[in-house]
Each structure stands twice: as C-alpha cells, then as structure tokens.
Amino acid sequence: TILVIGANGQIGTALLPRLQALYGPDSVIGADLRQPAQKAGIFELLDATKADALAELVQRYRVTQIYHLAAVLSAKGETDPLGAWNLNMQTLLNVLEVARIHQVRKLFVPSSIAAFGEHAPKFETPQTASLDPATVYGISKVAAENWSLYYHKRYGLDVRSLRYPGLISYQSMPGGGTTDYAVAIYHAAVQGQPFECFLADDTLLPMMYMDDALRATLELMEAPENRISVRTSYNLAGMSFTPAELTASIQAYFPDFTTRYAPDFRQDIADSWPKTIDDTVARHDWGWQPAYDLPRMTQEMITQLTNVYQPSIPTF
Ligand code: VAH
C-alpha cells in the first residue's frame, strides 16, 4: 500500500485521488493531523513527529511506498523558525528511519526552489548550484535533500525528490506559501473581487500548475531506478511569470478585474529565489516535459473555481 503523509495539504489533497484512481482506493492510505473536509478512501489520523505511531501505521497497512508531503511552508515558517524546523525535520527523519527499518520500497520527499539562495544564478538556475537558502523552510529542504542522499547511499533506500516551483491548484486554499498569491488571486477574480498582492508586480517566479506537478511526481516515481541520477532533488520547471502577467491572463476572462500591489515581508523571500529554472537533467533522466503554460492554467483554474463558487445550475 501507499501512505500519503500530509494528505490534507496542497499537494496531498490533489495527489490522493490521483493515487486512488491509479492503484485502487484500498491501496492508498491518507494520513494527516486532522480529519479531511471530504473523506474519500482510507484515512488515518497521524502525528508524523511520533515515530512509533508512524511505524505502527506502516506495519498495520504493510506500506511499500510513502509520499512525505507534510511541512510548514516558507512564509509561515518565518513566523516560527524553530517550530518549522522541528516539524519539517522530525517528520522527515521519522519517515526515513521507519522506511529503512520496515523495508519501505520507495519514498517521495519533496524539495523546493526555496532550497536556492542568493548565490545561485537567478536565471536558468542549474541542477548543481550553491544552496544557501534564506528561509527556515529552505534550510529544512536542503537538509532533507542531504538526508535523503545519505539514506540512499548508506542503506540503499530508494528516495526520490523534486524541487517544486510554486504550485497552483484549485483543490485547496493557500497554506502559508510565498507563491500562494497565485492561488488566492484566482479565488478573488472568480468572486468578482479586486486582489491585493503581497509581492511587487514584476516579481518573476518559477511556477507550475498542480496537474503538471502530479504527473511529474508519478513519472519520477515510476521511472526505472537505473534512470535516476539525482538523489538529492531534481530541478523541475513549468513556467515563470510575474503577478502583472498573471493579472493580465485573468483579465482576458474578467476585464474589470484589478490587482493592487502591497509587498510585505514575503517580497524578500521571493527575491531570494530563482526566476527561471533549468530542468535539463529531469528531461534527460526520465523524460520530463511540462504541459501547462499560463493561458492554459488560467483557463483551467477559472473553469474549476467557477464551479466551486457558482455551481452550474443544471439546465432542465
Ligand atoms: C512556498 N509554495 O511558497 C511553497 C513553495 C517554491 C514555493 O516552496 O513556500
């Protein structure tokens, strides 16, 4: 069976149904600190900072794959640095250790463009660049990359990872990420409200629509082990855009929609990150190819959120 830790998070909420459809609902266990809003399939309450609780779940369900998707994101992490470090690292080390002891076959441990800092090239940031992250979240991601490599080299654990760009999805509300302005903006537009953006209008950031991120994750996890040449974390790119470009793509649907710019502490976080990512290695190793650009993502997000806020009245 497959265990998804952090099943109620932004990635978990979208990945769970995808895994259930692929492997069957009885082969996928969703786990998180609280019950999900809509329960579908097997769900278990789990505090992954408790190694014995995790080990018990892994044994009870004979877990063979783990997706570790629980973490405190960049902006939220800066409000409680040690709390974010403790949660991100304790859960990671528990997952690696329990997987080693209980022979879990394959693990997915996400990283992020937040792993890069001021000394990485801002444009076409390469797979191997110096990692001096500006946030606790980024520090915890670099540590996770190095621990994953360690467990692979020393114990042969098949841990795989992607440095996700900012992810945009309609299935969950924004959860403390610096890139989450790009999720909240669509909710405002579809509700006919103006949007106040916490980043400056020209802040160029690497982004990806969730469907691309899920497909990349599944393609990486299904790639033959001998294709995997990176055991820290793969650079992954979808698109890069600014809040101004995103606003313009939305105005094609809502001409009166407006964005006001009021940069806050998150501007410094965004300015420490790359602007565009070079994912040549992922394309070479396991054939990565994005499918969503900004126009296609905007069309999908507006369609999906219109159904959420203004459910289509069935025509009789
Ligand atoms: C965040 N969405 O903003 C996450 C992600 C690259 C951004 O790590 O913290």
Boltz pocket constraint, residues with backbone or C-beta under 6 A from the ligand:
constraints:
  - pocket:
      binder: B
      contacts: [[A, 73], [A, 74], [A, 75], [A, 111], [A, 112], [A, 113], [A, 114], [A, 137], [A, 164], [A, 165], [A, 166], [A, 167], [A, 176], [A, 177], [A, 178], [A, 179], [A, 180], [A, 206]]
      max_distance: 6.0
